[in-house]
Amino acid sequence: MSNVSIGTGEKKSRTLELGYFLGKYNLLILLLVFISIASTLSSRFFTIQNFLNLLQQSSVTGIMAIGMTFVILVAGIDLSVGSIAALSGMVVAMLLAAGWSIPLAIILALAAGGVLGFVSGFLSAKFNIPSFIATLAMMVSARGLALLVTNGQPIYGLPESFSFLGAGFIGRVPVSGLVWIMLTIVAALALKYTPYGRNLFAVGGNPEAAHLSGVRVNRHLISVFVISGILSGLAGVVLTSWLTVGQPTASSGAELNAIAAVVLGGTSLAGGVGGVVGTFAGVLLMSIITNIFNLVGLASYYQQIFMGLIIMLALILNKFVMGKNAH
């Protein structure tokens, strides 16, 4: 009997260790699996230049997803990021076309994103409106405003030097990729080492307990939407710089990619668990999967179907592993 008990205990212990390992490194494992698949399909995939290309292609979604991570950490959701990106892109394009300086035009575009984010956060926190509804209203309004101010027409004639932010390089490294990496580092440090970051985890985990501990819950809830708005605005500016044209229909559906990347990166939709490093990896994973689809010549509509299935399976795996760890 004792041998059976010992054997059962060892088996259970190994299962728990395996569950812990998968729970901690499942995203890294998925990245390695899909990198291996892509490398098998194309010898050019596993090159520095291709990874730099992926970095540039992922930067707009990546910047947006950082802000989305902050919102989801407090158990919120922001459906307006794509529309705010489009509106901020139109703001910077209109100002530049009118002869404004590049730094001032960018600052005003980011300010526009921050103001719209504040409105969403204020409505959600002060009037107890679910963030899904508040940002859904903002998504529709901001997109309509972007179309209204331009009559639905693109804006051309932007200064050539403006393209440096979205399409420029420092050596071989894309500037937009560097911006994304630096913002990820700053956000990761802020979440881990500052009282503000620790308070966000507290608010996301248990807002009532956080309030009783002296955390100003509503202020923190509003702040994450402001951060999301500013970063969405920056994503819109980077995209406009990359395209060298202001496009009011840009970033349509970008909010879904941002949410998927954040959740793939391990941030819980229930709040209180996650971080921007995981989000960074989640964005790269989605880009690598898209790259694989392109390598095999899969049509875009099939790509959407398979991407949805892969995300769903990854989330089921994550929930299963987390459940195992909890037991």
N, C-alpha and C positions, 0 to 999 in steps of 0.2 A: 504493500500500500504506500509506504513511504517513497519507494522508487517511482511509483506512478505519480505521486504528488509532486516530487521534485521535477520529473519530466514535464508535467503539465505546467509547473511554475516557470521552468526554463523556456518552454514554448511560448507562454504568455508574455514573458519578459522580452523575448526576441521579437515577437509581434509588435509589442509596444515600441521597442527600439526602432523597428522598421517603419512603423507609423510616424514616429517622431522625425526620423530621417526624411521620409517622403513629405511630411508636412512642412519641414524647414527648407527643403531643397527642391520641391516639386517644380517650381518655375525654372530653376537652373537646369533640371533634368530635361524639361520640355524644350528649353532653348538649345541644349546640346543635341537632342534628338532631331529637331528641325534643321539645325545647322548641318548635321551629318547628312540628312536627306538632301538638302540643297547642294552640299559639296559633291554628293554622288551624282546629282543631276547635271551639275556644271562645274568644271574645274576652275572657272573664273570666280565662283562665288566666294571661296575661302581666300580672298586677297584683301590687302589693306585698302585698295582703291574701292572695292565693292562695299566694304564696311563703311568707308567714308561717304559713299553715295547713299547708303542706308541711313546714315546719321543725318544727312541733309534732308532726305525724303521724309524722315520721321519727326523732324524738329518742330514743325507746326503743330502736329497732334501732340507731341511730347510736351511742349510749353503749355498747351491748353490742359493737358491731363494733370499737370502739377496743381493747377488751381482746382481742378475737379477732385483731386485727392484730398485737399483741405476741406472741401465741402462734404465729401462722403465720410470723412473721419468724424464729423459731428452728426452723422446719420441723415445728412441732407442729400439733395440731388440738384444738379444745375443743367436744365435742358436748354438754356439760352446761350451757351458758349459759342456755338457756331454762328448764331445771328449777331451776337456782340462782336465777334471777330470780323464779320462782314461789314458791320456798321463802322467799326474803328478803321478798317481798311479804306472805306469810302471817305472817312473824315481826313485821314492822312493824305489820300490821293487828291481830294478837293483842295486842301490847303496848299499842297505842293504845286498843284496846277495853277493856283492863284498867286504863286510866287513867294510863299512863306518859306522860312528856313527849315531845313530838315530836322534839326533837334527840336524846335518848337512845335512843328507839325506832329512829330512822334509823341511828344509829351501831352499834347492836347488830345490825341487819339487814345492814349492810355487813360487819360483823365475821363474821357467819354465812357470807356469801358468800366472804369471804377465807379462812376456815377450810376450807371445802369445796374451794376452789381449791388450797389448800396440799396437801390430801390427794391430789388428782389429780396435782399436780406431783411430790409426794414419791414416789408409786407409780411414776410414769413415769420419773423421774430416777434414783432410788436402786435400783429393782428392774428397770430397763431394760425396763419394760412400754411397748409403743407407746401414745402419747397417745390414739390413737383408741380403744383398748380401755379404758384407765384412765378416760377421760371418758365413755365409753359406760356403764360401770358406775355412774359418779357421776350420769349423766343419769337412769338408772332409779331409783337409790336416793333422790336428792333429790326427784324427782317423787313417789315413794311416800311419803316423809317428809312432804311438803307435804300430801298427801291424808290421811295418818295423823293428824297433829296436829289436823286440823279435821274428821275423819270425812267428808271430801270436800265439806263445806259452805262456802259463802261466808261471810265475816265482814263484818257491817254495823256501823253505829253509830260510824264514825270521825269525829273532830272536823272541823268545817267548815274550819278554818284549814289543815288538812293538805293540802287540795286545791290550795293555792297553788303547790306545787312542780310538779305535773303539769298543772294546768289554769289556773294563774294567768298574769297578763300584767303586764309592766312597760311602760306605754304600750300600744303595739300588739304588742309583741314577746313571744312566749310564754316563760315562765321556763324550761321544759324545753328549749326550743331554745337559749336562752342558755347553759344548763348544758352542753349538747352542744358548742356552739361553743368555750366556754372550755376544756373537757376536751380537745378536739381540738388547740387551740393549745398547751396545756401538754404534751401527749403529743408533738406535733411538735417542740417545742423540746427536750424531753428526749431524743428519739431522735437529733436532729441535733447537739446541742451538749454533751451530757454523756458522760463515759466509759461510763456504764451503757448508754446508747443505742448507742454505737459497739460496745460489747462484744456487744450482742444481734445486730447485723448480722454480727459476726465468728463468733459461735456458730452462727448460721443458715447462713452461707456455708460454713464448714469447722470443725466442733467440735473436731477433733483439732488443727488448727493453732492454734485459739483456746486450747486447753488448754496447748499447748507455749509459747504466748506469755504464759502466766501468768493467763489468764482462768479463773475458777472456774465451769466450765461448768454443773455440777449446780445450783449456787446460782442462776444466771441462769435455767436451765430452770424451776426451782421458782417463781422470782419472777414469771415471766410468767403462770403459772396463778393465782397469788395476785391479780395485777392484774386478770386476766380475771374471777375470782370476785367481787372487790370491785365492779367496774364492772357485772357482771351483776346483783349485788345492788342497785346503785343504779338500774339499769334497771327492776328489779322494784318498787322503792320508787316511782319516778316513775310507773310504770303503775298501781300501786295508788292513788296520789294522784289520777291522772287519772280513774280509774273510781270513786273514793271507795268502793271495796269490795275486800276481800281475796278473790281468786279462785284456788283451788289449781290450776285447770286453765289458768291464764293462760300466755302465752308458749309455747304448744305449737308446735313447729316453728320457733321463733325462731332456733335455731342455724343452720338452713339459710339463712335470710335474711342472717344476719350473715356467714357464710362466703362466700356469693355476693357480697355487697357488698365484702368485703375483696379477693376475687380480681378482681372487676370493677375495683376501684380500682388494680390493678397490682401487688399484693403476691403474690409467687411462693409457691406451695405447697411448693416445694423449699427455701424459706427464704433469708434474706440479702438480699432485694430487696423494696422497697416502702415504705409509710409511711401514716400516718393521714390525711394530706390527700387522698390518692387514695381512701382508704376513705370519707371524708366525701362526696366526689363520687359514689362508687359507691352509697352509700345514697340520695342525692338522685336519681340516675338511676333506681334501682328505684322510688322513690316517684312520679317523673314518669311512668314507664311505666304504673304502676298507675292513676295519675290519668287517663291517656289511655284506658285500658281502661274506666274508669268513665264517661268522657265519651261513648264510643261505645256504652255500654250492654252491654258484653260480660259474659256470665255468669261467675261466679267460677271454675267448673271450666275454662272456656276460658282464663280469665286465667292460671291456673296452667300450662297447657300452653304458651301463647305466651310467658309469662315465662321458662319453662325453655328454650325454643328461642332466645329473644333472648340469654339469658345464655350459652348454648352457642356461638352464633355470634360473640358479642363476644369470648369467650375464644379461639376458633379464630383470629379476626382478630388478637388480641393476640399469640398464639403465632407466627402467620405473620409478623407484622411484626417481632417480636423475632428470629425466625430469619433474616430478611432482613438485619437490622442486624448480626447476629453474623458474617454472611458479608461 
